[in-house]
Amino acid sequence: MTLVVSNLTHRPVRTALSIAAIALEVTMILTLVGVSYGTLDESARRARGVGADLLIRPPGTSLLSLSSAPMHDNLLEYVAKQPHVALVTGTAVQPLTGFDSVTGIDMPTFSRLSGGFTYLEGSSFKQPNDVILDEYYAREHKLHAGSWVQLMGRQWHVAGIFESGKLARICVDLKTLGDITGNPGRLSQIYVKTDNAANNKIVLADLRGKMHDYQIYTMEEFTSLLTISSVTMLRNFIYVVIGVSVVVGFLAVFMSIYTAVLERTREIGILKALGASPKFISTLLVSETLFLAVLGTIAGIGLTYVTQWALHTFSPASLTQETVYLWWPISGLIAIGGALLGVIVPVTKALRQDATEALSYE
């Protein structure tokens, strides 16, 4: 170990760059995984905050996207007439740029369903151009009750700032949103409250039997589906980023160790002349690589707390990053695996060097 540390500290700049490259690989993986888990968990938390028992979504929609309002609001009356249904309300979602969207709600029915918002500033909307914002969106955009904000090409008066964790970050009156978007009387999803939790499965089966094409879930079912394994697009994206990260780690270690072998040609020749076995030389180079990979992994884990702080500070309403401890050893193994791949060619070259030629190398 002393020899390994000595060799690495002898070339501090190259060692630091190698550790930084491996740390970047680990940080890329952990940040992406943390954002993915955080986004899904935040969506599930806000869905549970509505207080509904069942959720009805349009046919053909994915778990995370609601790009239009295809359901007619006459479904509200239809669902409300079903046995054991106590309360029904609908929302419409209008995507904005990036990760933002505006949600239209009928405040009276939504408040009865969810218990209403907890306002940190101001109160509910009273005028057609009023909007209420959750605390994170307001903080990110430096808005307060009484401010004005431009959304969907028009100015909105911020009526209130509410505590995060319920439904959405930006809410306006449902009818107003429908008129602005040219979708009056249209809904993106419907929330259902039953008369008794024991009747949830009865109502679920009844609605599924009558509304065959619609996606109908209990809230427990819906939130349980918000996982990486269930969202195919997100899972595939993670695999792609992991693949890119492995390539980054592979190239970083390959260049570092390969350059080290070239620079240490005479050193390797001396070791062979003194009787060092191929196993000793290969073990030395592999040990240096493992040491770099371990240090890079630790540094990468530390950097994820920096990215987490940065997202929470500068973009709290856009992305939510969690610390996923399960992925610490996984990312470490990926980094070490990529590093070991990168050391194969340099080790092979070192073992093939003739001791006499190595000693005369300039």
C-alpha positions, 0 to 999 in steps of 0.5 A: 500500500505504501508503494501504491500511495507513493506512486500516486502522490508522485504525480499529484495532478494526474492522480487528482484528474483521475479521481475527479473523472471517477467522481464525476462518473459516480456523481452523474449516476447518483444525481440522476437516480436521486432526481428520478426517485425524488421526482417520483416520490414528490409526485406520489406525495402530492397525489396522496395530499389530495385526500382522494380514494380513487383516481380516474385518468384518460385512456392512453396516458402515461403515469407522469404526463398529462399533456391535454384535457380530453375528458368531458366534465359531464363524467363528474355527474356520471361518477357522482351518481355511482353507489358509495361515491361521496364526492367527485372533483376534476382537474385540468393540467396545462403544461408550461415550459420545462417541468412546470404546469398549471393545474385548474381546480374547482376550489369548493369541491377540491377543498371539501375533498382535500381539506383545502390548502394551508396558506403561508401568505394570502388566500385562495383565488377570488378573481378570474386572473388569480393564481395560487402557488406552492412555497417552492415555486414562489421561492424559486421565482421570488414571488409573494402574495400580491405579486404578478407573474406571467403564465401562458402569455398573460399576467396573473395576480398571485392571490396566495402561497400555500404549503407544498405537498398537495396536488400541484405547484401552480393552481388557477380556477378550472373554468378560467383555465378551460377558457384560456386554453380553448378546452372549456368543460374538459378535464385531465383527471378525476378524483373520487372520494367514497363514503367509506374506505371499506368500499373502495374496491367495490367502487373501483370494480364498478367503475372499471366495469362501466368505464372500460377504456379509462385508467382507474386506480385506488390512490394506493395503487397509483402511488405504488406505480410511481417507481423507476421500474414502472416508468419505462422511459425513465428506467431506460434513460438511467441505463443510458446515463450509467453506460455513458458514465462507465465510458467516462470512468473507463477512459479516465483510468485508461489514460491515467494508467497507460500514461503512468506505464509509459512514464514508468518504463524504466521503473518497471524494467528495474523491478523486472531486473530485480526479480519482480514477477508479472503478478507483482507488477500487475497487482501493483497497477491494479491496486493503484487503479482500485485506490483511485476508484475508491477515492473517486467513489467517495468524492462522487458521493460527497459531490451528490450532496452539493448537487442536492443542495444546489437543486434545492437552493436554486431550483426547488420547484423544478427537480427534487433530488433524494439521497438513495443509499441503495445506489451508493454501493452500486455506483461504486461497483460500476466505477470500480468495474469501469476502472478495471476495464481501463487498466487491462491494456496498460497492465498487458503492455507493462507485462510484455515489456522486456527488462533490457529494453525497458532499462534503456528506454528514454 
